[in-house]
Amino acid sequence: MNLWPTHLKKLIPHGQSGGTILDRLGGRILVYAGITFLVGWLGLSILISRIHEQLVMSQNERSVLLVTRSVANGLRTIMLAGDAVIAEDFSKNLQGVSGMVEFRILRNDGTEAFRTNDTIRLVNSRLGGDRFSLHKRETRSQILPKDSEALQKVLTTGQESPFYSQDPVTGAPLLTYVAPIPSQEECRACHGQGDAVRGVIKLTMSLAKAREEVEQARWWIFGFGTLVTGLVMILIHLVVRRFAVAPLERMAAILTAEPASADLEDRFIPVRGCVEFRQVATAFNRMTTRLNDIWSGLKEERDKLTTIVLSAREGIVVTDRHEQVALVNPAAERLLGKSTQQIRSEGFLQLFDDPEHLRALREDHARELPGLAWFNNRMLQAHAATIRDGNGEVIGSAALIRDVTREKALEDELRKLSNTDGLTGLFNRRRFDAALLEEHDRAKRYGLILGLLLFDVDHFKRFNDTHGHDQGDRVLQGIAEVMRGHFRSVDYPCRYGGEEFCVIMPSTGAAGVTRSAERLRQSVESMRVDNLQVTVSIGVAIFPGAGREGPDAMLKAADLALYTAKRRGRNQICQFTPQMETPPAE
């Protein structure tokens, strides 16, 4: 017998190796830890990339700023030397510098310098003569709008103003610096007092190379992060496998293996591994010990119950919550004359021939007496009940069946003995008193006639003294046999005591009572017992003429009539009349 509890085996499925990776502890830890680490590293990588990008761009801004300032200083030196033509050539030469997209010298209104003769004429007029040659061809280019924020900032503060843009052709990022060319004392001889800023420089550098460096660094960071993530995942897998999954698999193997014996102690888990698993193993082993004790106790009680059920003389039939017969003991098969298979196939309510009777027994909890039924030539006593749990839900039914055929017979015999005279087989004095009370009340209630005969054997004491008491008993038995054949089934022939007899005759007219009494007297007179003859004297009382006060009064009236019959010579009947003399007291 497999004693490992079925519900525990369901909790730990045996040999379940399928399913997704998330169905396993190691898979879940690996996936969740990998996702957590990957998200963390991705965020960190983005943060590092952003910081690196900001550092690179900041460094480029500083570099471009330094270039801008160096160009401005060099240009200022050239201008102070009075070599404007060289300044224009200087500007053209800077266009070829690597990374340089645009370099222009602008007037304060945002137009390109050295393209018109306005400034040359003004300077020549101040210096006198034709100091500087005029351009043969003039062009006016508006490089920056007059209201440009960068231009206005430079003119207002005298500080460089950077801004970013994008190359419309390549899409590469561009960094532009607008730097002032301050007006100095040496400039005023040619240009006059004028503004504090003589002109501005617009220098645009491409950041494509810097962007490539940032992207390259970003891919390096992501690649390194991916590599580290993979290594960490492998390490997590090995650690989880070694210290978590492997111990749990050992536990599962022990728990799901088929038991080799009936002892739950075979399920003990080795206490080893990390602290947590040792605690789990210890707790499980302790629980197993308690379960083993409980299981052993339950097994003993089950064995006792099985012995009681199987050896019980009473039939036991039990159903489950679905009304399916779940238990039938051998006594039930014997009492019902059916096999277990037949009982189960027919159902609980078909145990007897009357399903409604059994259903009433099961559902009527107020019944104090069990049901009795003749079945299979036996008088069966059935107790049936519906079994409910604590919540009132039906969990089954049960029937207890006893064979009370012998008990019923003994009960009937006992009832007969309690109401019957042992010598004659007639009703005894106890039954006579009860019957007289019942019939007197019924006659009085419904206005019926009730007859009562009271008689005894004439000279019976002398007969006993002459022939012996045994012979006297046989005579009494003979008279009883005559009475049984003489009266109706509704009459009550009784032995009142000694040699006295009485008969209660319900619903019989006065003439019928007297005629019946006379025929009885004649039958006894003609009776012979061992060739011996006896006679009887009979007193007759008829209600309502006699016994109006009650049953005792009626009995006294019949006794007075019997006394009168004896006084008149015996072997005769006498009906009570109110004029009869009361017998003297003994």
Secondary structure, DSSP 4 states (H G I P E B T S, - for coil): ---S-HHHHHHS-TT---S-GGGSHHHHHHHHHHHHHHHHHHHHHHHHHHHHHHHHHHHHHHHHHHHHHHHHHHHHHHHHTT-HHHHHHHHHHHTTSTTEEEEEEE-TTSBBTTSSSHHHHHHHHHH-S--SPPPSS----B-S-TT-HHHHHHHHH-S-EEEEEE-TTT--EEEEEEEEEE--GGGHHHH-S--SEEEEEEEEEE-HHHHHHHHHHHHHHHHHHHHHHHHHHHHHHHHHIIIIIHHHHHHHHHHHSPPSSS-GGGGPPP--SSHHHHHHHHHHHHHHHHHHHHHHHHHHHHHHHHHHHHH-SSEEEEE-TTS-EEEE-HHHHHHHT--HHHHHHH-GGGSSS-HHHHHHHHH-TT--S-EEEEETTEEEEEEEEEEE-TTS-EEEEEEEEEE-HHHHHHHHHHHHHHHB-TTT-SB-HHHHHHHHHHHHHHHHHHT--EEEEEEEETTHHHHHHHH-HHHHHHHHHHHHHHHHHHS-TTSEEEEEETTEEEEEEET--HHHHHHHHHHHHHHHHH--BTTB---EEEEEEEETTS-TT-HHHHHHHHHHHHHHHHHTTSSSEEE--TTPPPPPP-
